[in-house]
Amino acid sequence: MIKSGFYLTFFNTLAAVLGLVRNIIVARFISVEDFGIASTFAMAMALIDMSANIGINRLIVQSKDGHSEDFQATLQGFQVARGFFGGALILALAHPLANLFHTPQAAWAYQFMALMPIVKGFAHLDMNRFQRERKFLPQVVSETGAQALSTLLALALGYWLRDYRAMLFALLGQNLVYLVVSQVFAERNYRLGWNGEQIRKAAKFGWPLLLNGFLMFSIFHGDRLVIGNHLGVGVLGWYSVAFMLTLMPAGIIAKVLDTMCLPLLARHQSDPEKFKEIAGATLEAGCLIGVAMAVGFALLGGPVVHVLFGAKHADALIVLVILAVMQAVRIAKTGPSIVAIARHETTNPMIANVVRALFVPVALITLNLGYGITSVVYVAITGEVMALLVSFWLLISKLDMDSGYLARLSLASALVLSVTIAYEMLHPAQAFAIKSWFGILIVLATIIYVSQLPYLMKFGRQYLEARKSKTV
């Protein structure tokens, strides 16, 4: 488990870093306003991806029929249909999206994006099926290769075009490369099928994930939609810099935890004690990495923004640390979602995200009342905390998880994040706590926190003992 975790973390980090480098390159070449427009492309793609998401990639890993060629062909057929549906959807929404952000000149760009879901729909599902045998190389090479070419395209196009078109064409290149590499690495011949019974089975598994997809869109992008519509793409540009920097580690750990822990949990469903250990480690890993990320941005976030994006995006420091705290809670929420899905409780993430989505209108209200952009983030933090608590409560009620353990884990995480928020309140827009006594306090709180994670500490001891026995 630990070896696979390092392996996956490396390649997923590499892919995420390449994506971040691509965005940095584009941000350096274009204006803050154009970067705001470019950031709306990610929102449009997210809407497409979530519009027909029934968890195909998870189902082929988790289902007992996952090895069946007919079952895979059916899922690939559905994926193609989903791609064409997404293309039609983005065509229909092109002008409304342009009007929403007050950028009618970009309507053609949203129409052009209709090609992307169609291209992505023809990707080979062998990339996901391989995970059943814990073969992760094809998946990570496909994603990393796609990001690498997209980054190179961004460099050339950013230098040449000097506007938001650089991001648009780089994203298309990323989808094309993933399609090609997924077909090259596949073992089975690519085949499309359509079996009504299997589609119904997939729909039963995935309808909560489909609804959850729309909820996730409102959660990940609802606040940015509100900001772009009310404050303009200029503000959205520097806000997206902070959002992007904090989202990258959140995306990495969510993918690593899902890819690494879901097969392990599914494999040990009949062994309650082992399942409990892996579930505990999954929950603690999500909380720990979320906390570490927030602490890292509080200690060093200011210099990172200036070095990577330059002075024109310095306003991002206004929200950087509190956005990191929000993403930390979101990462923590990944753990209970994975544990629940491993036990076929796919409603857990859906219900938790319903709670979170209820806070998006609250963010809109705070802006209309004149409370400013930081109020939007504090509302988002509150929503994420409530959603996490609901997700933990569902684990207790439906999967008989230890309520005392989850309460201690929640309280310990909250204490460290509270210290981080206290620093931001006392030193607003000064994401460089390492220069002050507050930085020492934050680091000490984090060290104490790590010692209070029993399952991760147990896995750590087992790993060290195994290494020691090999050297004796």
LOBA-811017 format. One record per residue (C-alpha): residue number from 1; residue in one letter; x, y, z. Coordinates in Angstrom, 1 decimal. Layout:
N
NUM, a, X, Y, Z
...
END
This chain:
472
1, m, 0.0, 0.0, 0.0
2, i, 2.7, 2.5, 1.0
3, k, 4.9, 1.6, -2.1
4, s, 1.9, 2.1, -4.4
5, g, 1.0, 5.3, -2.6
6, f, 4.5, 6.8, -3.3
7, y, 4.3, 5.6, -6.9
8, l, 0.8, 7.1, -7.5
9, t, 1.6, 10.3, -5.7
10, f, 4.7, 10.9, -7.8
11, f, 3.0, 10.5, -11.2
12, n, -0.2, 12.3, -10.2
13, t, 1.9, 15.1, -8.7
14, l, 3.8, 15.3, -11.9
15, a, 0.6, 15.5, -14.0
16, a, -0.8, 18.1, -11.7
17, v, 2.4, 20.2, -11.7
18, l, 2.5, 20.1, -15.5
19, g, -1.1, 21.4, -15.5
20, l, -0.1, 24.1, -13.1
21, v, 3.0, 25.0, -15.2
22, r, 0.7, 25.3, -18.2
23, n, -1.6, 27.7, -16.3
24, i, 1.4, 29.7, -15.1
25, i, 2.7, 30.0, -18.6
26, v, -0.6, 31.3, -19.9
27, a, -1.0, 33.6, -16.9
28, r, 2.4, 35.1, -17.6
29, f, 1.7, 35.8, -21.3
30, i, -1.8, 37.2, -21.1
31, s, -3.6, 39.9, -19.1
32, v, -5.4, 39.3, -15.8
33, e, -8.8, 39.8, -17.6
34, d, -7.9, 37.3, -20.3
35, f, -6.8, 34.8, -17.7
36, g, -10.2, 35.3, -16.1
37, i, -11.8, 34.3, -19.4
38, a, -9.4, 31.3, -19.7
39, s, -10.4, 30.1, -16.2
40, t, -14.0, 29.9, -17.3
41, f, -13.0, 27.2, -19.8
42, a, -12.2, 24.9, -16.9
43, m, -15.7, 25.6, -15.5
44, a, -17.3, 24.7, -18.9
45, m, -15.4, 21.5, -19.1
46, a, -16.3, 20.6, -15.6
47, l, -20.0, 21.1, -16.4
48, i, -19.6, 18.8, -19.4
49, d, -17.8, 16.1, -17.4
50, m, -20.3, 16.1, -14.6
51, s, -23.4, 16.3, -16.8
52, a, -23.4, 12.5, -17.5
53, n, -21.0, 11.1, -14.9
54, i, -22.2, 7.7, -13.6
55, g, -18.8, 6.8, -12.2
56, i, -17.8, 4.6, -15.2
57, n, -14.1, 4.7, -14.1
58, r, -15.0, 3.6, -10.6
59, l, -17.6, 1.0, -11.7
60, i, -15.1, -0.9, -13.9
61, v, -12.8, -1.2, -10.9
62, q, -15.3, -1.9, -8.2
63, s, -17.8, -4.2, -10.1
64, k, -17.5, -8.0, -10.1
65, d, -18.2, -7.7, -13.8
66, g, -15.3, -5.4, -14.4
67, h, -13.2, -8.0, -16.2
68, s, -16.0, -8.8, -18.7
69, e, -15.2, -7.6, -22.2
70, d, -19.0, -7.2, -22.9
71, f, -19.4, -5.1, -19.8
72, q, -16.4, -2.9, -20.8
73, a, -17.7, -2.5, -24.3
74, t, -21.1, -1.3, -23.0
75, l, -19.4, 1.2, -20.7
76, q, -17.3, 2.5, -23.6
77, g, -20.5, 2.8, -25.7
78, f, -22.1, 4.8, -23.0
79, q, -19.0, 7.0, -22.7
80, v, -19.1, 7.8, -26.4
81, a, -22.8, 8.7, -26.1
82, r, -22.0, 10.8, -23.1
83, g, -19.3, 12.7, -25.2
84, f, -21.7, 13.6, -27.9
85, f, -24.3, 14.7, -25.3
86, g, -21.6, 16.9, -23.7
87, g, -20.7, 18.4, -27.0
88, a, -24.4, 19.3, -27.7
89, l, -24.7, 20.7, -24.2
90, i, -21.7, 23.1, -24.6
91, l, -23.0, 24.3, -27.9
92, a, -26.3, 25.1, -26.3
93, l, -24.7, 26.9, -23.4
94, a, -22.0, 28.8, -25.4
95, h, -23.9, 32.2, -25.6
96, p, -25.5, 32.0, -22.1
97, l, -22.0, 31.4, -20.6
98, a, -20.5, 34.3, -22.6
99, n, -23.4, 36.5, -21.4
100, l, -23.0, 35.3, -17.8
101, f, -19.4, 36.5, -17.6
102, h, -20.1, 39.6, -19.7
103, t, -17.7, 38.4, -22.4
104, p, -19.7, 38.1, -25.7
105, q, -16.4, 38.1, -27.6
106, a, -15.6, 34.6, -26.2
107, a, -18.8, 32.9, -27.3
108, w, -17.0, 31.3, -30.3
109, a, -14.5, 29.8, -27.8
110, y, -17.2, 28.0, -25.9
111, q, -18.7, 26.7, -29.1
112, f, -15.2, 25.3, -30.1
113, m, -15.0, 23.5, -26.8
114, a, -17.8, 21.2, -28.0
115, l, -15.1, 19.1, -29.6
116, m, -13.4, 18.3, -26.3
117, p, -16.0, 15.9, -24.7
118, i, -16.5, 14.1, -28.1
119, v, -12.7, 13.5, -28.3
120, k, -12.6, 12.4, -24.7
121, g, -15.5, 10.0, -25.1
122, f, -13.5, 7.7, -27.3
123, a, -10.8, 7.0, -24.7
124, h, -10.1, 3.3, -23.9
125, l, -11.4, 2.1, -20.5
126, d, -8.5, -0.4, -20.2
127, m, -6.7, 2.5, -18.4
128, n, -9.2, 2.1, -15.5
129, r, -9.6, -1.7, -15.8
130, f, -5.9, -2.2, -15.1
131, q, -6.4, -0.7, -11.7
132, r, -8.1, -4.0, -10.6
133, e, -4.7, -5.6, -10.7
134, r, -3.1, -2.5, -9.3
135, k, -1.4, -1.8, -12.6
136, f, -1.3, 2.0, -12.6
137, l, 1.4, 2.8, -15.1
138, p, -0.8, 3.0, -18.2
139, q, -3.2, 5.5, -16.5
140, v, -0.5, 7.8, -15.1
141, v, 1.5, 7.8, -18.4
142, s, -1.7, 8.7, -20.3
143, e, -2.5, 11.5, -18.0
144, t, 1.0, 12.8, -17.6
145, g, 1.7, 12.6, -21.4
146, a, -1.4, 14.6, -22.1
147, q, -0.5, 17.2, -19.6
148, a, 3.1, 17.5, -20.9
149, l, 2.0, 18.2, -24.5
150, s, -0.7, 20.6, -23.3
151, t, 2.1, 22.5, -21.4
152, l, 4.3, 22.7, -24.4
153, l, 1.4, 23.9, -26.5
154, a, 0.6, 26.6, -23.9
155, l, 4.2, 27.8, -24.1
156, a, 4.1, 28.1, -27.9
157, l, 0.6, 29.4, -28.2
158, g, 0.9, 31.8, -25.2
159, y, 4.0, 33.4, -26.8
160, w, 2.3, 33.6, -30.2
161, l, -1.3, 34.5, -29.4
162, r, -1.0, 36.5, -26.2
163, d, -4.7, 35.9, -25.2
164, y, -7.1, 33.3, -23.9
165, r, -7.0, 31.3, -27.1
166, a, -3.7, 29.8, -25.9
167, m, -5.6, 28.0, -23.0
168, l, -8.4, 26.9, -25.3
169, f, -6.2, 25.1, -27.9
170, a, -3.9, 23.7, -25.2
171, l, -6.9, 22.0, -23.5
172, l, -7.9, 20.5, -26.9
173, g, -4.4, 19.1, -27.3
174, q, -4.6, 17.5, -23.9
175, n, -7.8, 15.6, -24.7
176, l, -6.4, 14.5, -28.1
177, v, -3.2, 13.1, -26.5
178, y, -5.1, 11.2, -23.8
179, l, -7.3, 9.6, -26.4
180, v, -4.3, 8.4, -28.5
181, v, -2.2, 7.2, -25.5
182, s, -5.2, 5.3, -23.9
183, q, -5.7, 3.4, -27.2
184, v, -1.9, 2.6, -27.5
185, f, -1.6, 1.2, -24.0
186, a, -4.8, -0.8, -24.1
187, e, -4.6, -4.6, -24.2
188, r, -8.1, -5.3, -25.6
189, n, -9.3, -4.2, -29.0
190, y, -11.5, -1.1, -28.7
191, r, -15.1, -2.1, -29.0
192, l, -18.4, -0.4, -28.4
193, g, -21.5, -2.1, -27.1
194, w, -24.9, -1.4, -25.6
195, n, -26.5, -3.9, -23.2
196, g, -29.7, -2.7, -21.6
197, e, -29.3, -4.8, -18.4
198, q, -25.8, -3.6, -17.9
199, i, -26.7, 0.0, -18.5
200, r, -29.4, -0.3, -15.9
201, k, -26.9, -1.8, -13.5
202, a, -24.5, 1.0, -14.2
203, a, -27.3, 3.6, -13.7
204, k, -28.3, 2.1, -10.4
205, f, -24.7, 2.3, -9.2
206, g, -24.1, 5.8, -10.7
207, w, -27.3, 7.8, -10.3
208, p, -26.2, 9.2, -6.9
209, l, -22.8, 10.0, -8.5
210, l, -24.5, 11.7, -11.4
211, l, -26.5, 14.0, -9.1
212, n, -23.3, 14.3, -7.0
213, g, -21.5, 15.5, -10.2
214, f, -23.9, 18.5, -10.6
215, l, -23.5, 19.2, -6.9
216, m, -19.7, 19.1, -7.2
217, f, -19.9, 21.5, -10.1
218, s, -21.8, 24.0, -7.9
219, i, -19.3, 23.4, -5.1
220, f, -16.1, 23.7, -7.1
221, h, -17.3, 26.4, -9.4
222, g, -20.4, 28.0, -7.9
223, d, -18.4, 30.5, -6.0
224, r, -16.3, 31.4, -9.0
225, l, -19.5, 31.8, -11.1
226, v, -20.8, 34.2, -8.6
227, i, -17.5, 36.2, -8.5
228, g, -17.2, 36.3, -12.3
229, n, -20.8, 37.4, -12.8
230, h, -20.8, 40.0, -10.0
231, l, -17.2, 41.3, -9.9
232, g, -16.0, 40.7, -13.5
233, v, -13.4, 38.5, -15.2
234, g, -10.6, 40.8, -13.9
235, v, -11.3, 39.8, -10.3
236, l, -12.0, 36.3, -11.4
237, g, -8.5, 36.2, -12.9
238, w, -6.5, 36.8, -9.7
239, y, -9.0, 34.8, -7.6
240, s, -8.5, 31.9, -10.0
241, v, -4.8, 32.1, -9.4
242, a, -5.3, 31.4, -5.7
243, f, -8.0, 28.9, -6.3
244, m, -5.8, 27.0, -8.8
245, l, -2.8, 26.9, -6.5
246, t, -4.8, 25.4, -3.7
247, l, -6.9, 23.2, -5.9
248, m, -3.9, 21.4, -7.4
249, p, -2.9, 19.5, -4.2
250, a, -6.5, 18.8, -3.5
251, g, -6.9, 17.2, -6.9
252, i, -3.8, 15.2, -6.5
253, i, -4.7, 13.6, -3.1
254, a, -8.3, 13.0, -4.1
255, k, -7.1, 11.0, -7.1
256, v, -4.4, 9.2, -5.3
257, l, -6.6, 8.2, -2.4
258, d, -9.4, 7.0, -4.7
259, t, -7.1, 5.0, -7.0
260, m, -5.1, 3.5, -4.2
261, c, -7.6, 2.9, -1.4
262, l, -10.9, 2.0, -3.3
263, p, -9.5, -1.3, -4.7
264, l, -8.0, -2.2, -1.3
265, l, -11.2, -1.4, 0.6
266, a, -13.3, -3.3, -2.0
267, r, -11.0, -6.4, -1.7
268, h, -11.4, -6.5, 2.1
269, q, -15.1, -6.0, 2.4
270, s, -15.5, -9.5, 4.0
271, d, -12.8, -8.8, 6.6
272, p, -14.2, -6.2, 9.0
273, e, -11.0, -5.7, 11.0
274, k, -8.8, -5.2, 7.9
275, f, -11.5, -3.0, 6.3
276, k, -11.6, -0.9, 9.5
277, e, -7.8, -0.4, 9.4
278, i, -7.7, 0.7, 5.8
279, a, -10.8, 2.9, 6.2
280, g, -9.1, 4.6, 9.2
281, a, -5.9, 5.2, 7.3
282, t, -7.9, 6.6, 4.3
283, l, -9.8, 9.0, 6.6
284, e, -6.6, 10.1, 8.3
285, a, -4.6, 10.5, 5.1
286, g, -7.2, 12.9, 3.7
287, c, -7.3, 15.0, 6.9
288, l, -3.5, 15.0, 7.3
289, i, -2.7, 16.0, 3.7
290, g, -5.4, 18.7, 3.8
291, v, -4.0, 20.2, 7.0
292, a, -0.4, 20.0, 5.7
293, m, -1.5, 21.8, 2.5
294, a, -3.2, 24.7, 4.4
295, v, -0.2, 25.0, 6.8
296, g, 2.2, 25.1, 3.8
297, f, 0.3, 28.0, 2.1
298, a, 0.2, 29.9, 5.4
299, l, 4.0, 29.5, 5.8
300, l, 5.1, 30.1, 2.3
301, g, 2.2, 31.1, 0.1
302, g, 3.2, 34.7, -0.5
303, p, 6.6, 34.1, -2.1
304, v, 5.1, 31.3, -4.2
305, v, 2.5, 33.6, -5.8
306, h, 5.0, 36.3, -6.5
307, v, 7.6, 34.0, -8.0
308, l, 5.2, 32.0, -10.1
309, f, 2.7, 34.5, -11.3
310, g, 4.3, 37.9, -10.8
311, a, 3.2, 41.2, -9.3
312, k, 0.1, 41.6, -11.5
313, h, -1.6, 38.7, -9.6
314, a, -0.5, 39.8, -6.1
315, d, -4.2, 40.4, -5.2
316, a, -4.5, 36.6, -5.0
317, l, -2.9, 36.8, -1.5
318, i, -6.2, 38.3, -0.2
319, v, -7.8, 34.9, -0.4
320, l, -4.9, 32.4, -0.7
321, v, -4.7, 31.1, 2.9
322, i, -8.4, 30.9, 3.5
323, l, -8.9, 29.1, 0.2
324, a, -6.2, 26.7, 1.3
325, v, -8.2, 26.0, 4.5
326, m, -11.4, 25.4, 2.4
327, q, -9.5, 23.0, 0.2
328, a, -8.1, 21.2, 3.2
329, v, -11.6, 20.5, 4.5
330, r, -12.6, 19.4, 1.0
331, i, -9.7, 16.9, 0.9
332, a, -10.7, 15.5, 4.3
333, k, -14.2, 14.9, 2.8
334, t, -12.6, 12.6, 0.1
335, g, -11.9, 10.0, 2.8
336, p, -15.4, 9.2, 3.9
337, s, -16.6, 9.3, 0.3
338, i, -14.2, 6.6, -0.7
339, v, -15.0, 4.4, 2.3
340, a, -18.7, 4.7, 1.7
341, i, -18.4, 3.9, -2.0
342, a, -16.4, 0.8, -1.2
343, r, -19.4, -0.4, 0.7
344, h, -21.8, 0.6, -2.1
345, e, -23.1, 3.6, -0.1
346, t, -22.9, 6.0, -3.1
347, t, -25.4, 8.4, -1.5
348, n, -22.8, 9.5, 1.1
349, p, -20.9, 12.0, -1.1
350, m, -24.2, 13.0, -2.7
351, i, -25.9, 13.9, 0.6
352, a, -22.7, 15.7, 1.9
353, n, -22.5, 17.7, -1.2
354, v, -26.2, 18.7, -1.1
355, v, -25.3, 20.3, 2.3
356, r, -22.3, 22.1, 0.7
357, a, -24.2, 23.3, -2.3
358, l, -26.8, 25.0, 0.0
359, f, -24.1, 27.5, 0.9
360, v, -23.5, 28.7, -2.7
361, p, -26.6, 31.0, -2.6
362, v, -25.4, 32.2, 0.8
363, a, -22.2, 33.4, -0.9
364, l, -24.2, 35.2, -3.5
365, i, -26.2, 36.9, -0.7
366, t, -23.0, 38.1, 1.1
367, l, -21.7, 39.7, -2.1
368, n, -25.0, 41.4, -2.7
369, l, -24.9, 42.7, 0.9
370, g, -21.5, 44.2, 0.2
371, y, -19.3, 42.0, 2.4
372, g, -16.6, 41.5, -0.1
373, i, -14.8, 38.6, -1.7
374, t, -13.3, 37.1, 1.5
375, s, -16.9, 36.6, 2.8
376, v, -17.5, 34.2, -0.1
377, v, -14.6, 32.0, 1.0
378, y, -15.6, 32.0, 4.7
379, v, -19.1, 30.9, 3.6
380, a, -17.5, 28.2, 1.5
381, i, -15.4, 27.0, 4.5
382, t, -18.5, 26.8, 6.7
383, g, -20.2, 24.8, 4.0
384, e, -17.3, 22.4, 3.6
385, v, -17.1, 21.8, 7.4
386, m, -20.9, 21.1, 7.6
387, a, -20.6, 18.7, 4.6
388, l, -17.7, 16.9, 6.2
389, l, -19.6, 16.4, 9.5
390, v, -22.6, 15.1, 7.6
391, s, -20.4, 12.6, 5.7
392, f, -18.9, 11.4, 9.0
393, w, -22.3, 11.1, 10.6
394, l, -23.5, 8.9, 7.6
395, l, -20.5, 6.7, 8.2
396, i, -21.5, 6.3, 11.8
397, s, -25.2, 5.6, 11.1
398, k, -24.8, 3.4, 8.0
399, l, -21.4, 1.7, 8.3
400, d, -21.1, 1.6, 12.1
401, m, -17.9, 3.6, 12.2
402, d, -16.6, 4.6, 15.7
403, s, -18.2, 7.9, 16.6
404, g, -15.7, 8.8, 19.2
405, y, -12.8, 8.2, 16.8
406, l, -14.4, 10.4, 14.1
407, a, -15.1, 13.1, 16.7
408, r, -11.4, 13.1, 17.9
409, l, -10.2, 13.2, 14.3
410, s, -12.5, 16.1, 13.4
411, l, -11.6, 18.1, 16.5
412, a, -7.8, 17.6, 16.1
413, s, -8.0, 18.8, 12.4
414, a, -10.2, 21.7, 13.3
415, l, -7.7, 23.0, 15.9
416, v, -4.8, 23.1, 13.5
417, l, -6.9, 24.8, 10.8
418, s, -8.2, 27.3, 13.4
419, v, -4.6, 28.3, 14.2
420, t, -4.0, 28.8, 10.5
421, i, -7.1, 31.0, 10.1
422, a, -6.2, 33.0, 13.2
423, y, -2.9, 33.9, 11.5
424, e, -4.7, 35.1, 8.4
425, m, -7.1, 37.2, 10.4
426, l, -4.2, 38.8, 12.4
427, h, -2.0, 39.3, 9.3
428, p, -4.4, 39.6, 6.3
429, a, -2.9, 39.0, 2.8
430, q, 0.5, 38.1, 4.4
431, a, 0.9, 34.5, 3.5
432, f, 4.4, 34.2, 4.9
433, a, 4.0, 33.0, 8.5
434, i, 7.4, 31.3, 8.6
435, k, 8.9, 34.8, 9.4
436, s, 6.9, 35.2, 12.6
437, w, 6.4, 33.4, 15.9
438, f, 3.0, 32.3, 14.6
439, g, 4.8, 30.1, 12.1
440, i, 6.5, 28.2, 14.9
441, l, 3.1, 27.7, 16.6
442, i, 1.5, 26.4, 13.4
443, v, 4.4, 23.9, 12.9
444, l, 4.2, 22.7, 16.5
445, a, 0.5, 22.2, 16.3
446, t, 0.9, 20.2, 13.1
447, i, 3.5, 17.9, 14.6
448, i, 1.3, 17.2, 17.6
449, y, -1.6, 16.6, 15.2
450, v, 0.3, 13.9, 13.3
451, s, 1.0, 12.0, 16.5
452, q, -2.8, 11.7, 17.1
453, l, -3.5, 9.7, 13.9
454, p, -3.5, 6.0, 15.1
455, y, -4.1, 4.2, 11.9
456, l, -1.5, 6.1, 9.9
457, m, 1.0, 5.8, 12.8
458, k, 0.3, 2.0, 12.8
459, f, 1.0, 1.7, 9.1
460, g, 4.1, 3.8, 9.5
461, r, 5.4, 1.5, 12.3
462, q, 4.7, -1.6, 10.2
463, y, 6.5, -0.1, 7.2
464, l, 9.6, 0.8, 9.3
465, e, 9.6, -2.7, 10.9
466, a, 9.4, -4.3, 7.5
467, r, 12.3, -2.2, 6.2
468, k, 14.3, -3.0, 9.3
469, s, 13.8, -6.8, 9.0
470, k, 15.0, -6.7, 5.4
471, t, 18.3, -5.1, 6.4
472, v, 19.0, -7.5, 9.3
END
